[in-house]
Amino acid sequence: NLRTHGSTGELPQIDIKAKCQAEGRCALSGSDDVNILPGVTALHTIFIKQHNRMARLLREQNRHWPDAKLFEEARRIVIAQLQHITYNEFLPNMWGRENIK
């Protein structure tokens, strides 16, 4: 089975007593900013959900693949999507298409 956290695809929660300074719940992610900047939390959540969606689609087409291969292939796809958004949407809007080489 694919590894999941709950049924919603949200970021896993950290031990509040050990690391979380905020009241309520804090997310575990590769960036400490995830609990400080709501936009970062939203982007992490969107890309985690996209990864899980890609893994499900890959599983439908490749039932014989082990979970590790599904995870890595979904990861590659999502990384490529993020790079495409960054280089074709974000940076040209920030710096101007004429300044991107």
N, C-alpha and C positions, 0 to 999 in steps of 0.2 A: 504494500500500500504506500501511496505517497504520504510523506510526512506533512501533517497539517497542524495548525493551532486553532482549535475551535472550528466552527462551521462558517464563520464570517470572513476569514482570511485577514483578520486584523494583525497588527504587530503583536508579538508575544509581550507579556508584561514582565517587568523586573520586580525583584523583591523590594518593596517600598521602604522597609526599614533599613536596608543596606545601602541603597544608592539613590533613591528617589527623594528629592527635596520638595517636590510639589505635593499638594494635597490631592487625594484621589489616586489615579493610576498613572503610571509612567510606562512608556514603551521601551522595549529592548531593540536596539538597532546598531548598525555599524557606525553611527555618528552620535556623539553626545548632544548635538543640536536638536535631535529628534524630540526631546522633551522641553525644549526652550522655544523653538520656532514652529508654530502650527503649520506653516506652509511646508516645512521639511517633513513633518509627520504625515501630512496629506500626500506628498509625493512618494514617500516610502511606502505608504499603504497602497497607493495606486499601483506602483510597480510590483509590489508583492502579489497583489490580486491579479495583475496581468501575467506574472510568472506562473501562478497557479492555474490560470485559464489556459495558458500555452501548454503547460504540462498535461492538463486534461485532454486538450485537442491532440497532442502528440500520442498520448496513451490510446486514444480511439483509433489512430492510424497505425500504431506500432505496439500492439498488445504484448509482444514477446520481449520488449525492452525492459531491463531492470530499472528500478526506481532511480538509481544513481545516474543512469544514462538519460532518463526523462528529465531529471533535475538539471543536468548540465546542458542539455540541448535547449530546454526552456530558458535557461540562464543566458545562453548565447544569443537567442532570439531577442530577449528583452534588452540585453546590452546593445545589440545592433539597433533596436528601436530607439533607445535613449540617445545613442550617438547620432542617429538620423535627425531626431528632434533638435538636439543641441546644435549640430552643424548646418541644418537646413532651415530651422525656424528661429531658435533662440539667438544665436550669435549674429546672423544677418540683421535681425531686428535691433539688437543692442548696438552693433558697430556699423551697420549699413552693409548691404550686399557687396557694394563696390570695394569695401575694405577687407573682405574675406578672400583669401587666396588659397 
